[in-house]
Amino acid sequence: METMIQQKQELVRMIESVNDPEILLAIKNLLNESNFTDYDKNRLIEGALKSEEDYKAGRIFTREQVIERTNRILHK
């Protein structure tokens, strides 16, 4: 079992290797508890609204299409 210090050191190493600003922002928001609830709520609402727009516009995939696309991506 890792000690708290070891866990923190591992997190620092992991964060230092991240090059995606969106991931860093998500980590920052997660660690900042007062913003996490609002951040999480807003992301869920935004995703749901976009999904509704996509559905109404017919931008959806069948299960078979999803499987086919996933297989193509994984087997490149």
Sequence and secondary structure as in RCSB ss.txt:
>XXXX:A:sequence
METMIQQKQELVRMIESVNDPEILLAIKNLLNESNFTDYDKNRLIEGALKSEEDYKAGRIFTREQVIERTNRILH
K
>XXXX:A:secstr
   HHHHHHHHHHHHHT   HHHHHHHHHHHSHHHHHHHHHHHHHHHHHHHHHHHHTT    HHHHHHHHHHHHT
 
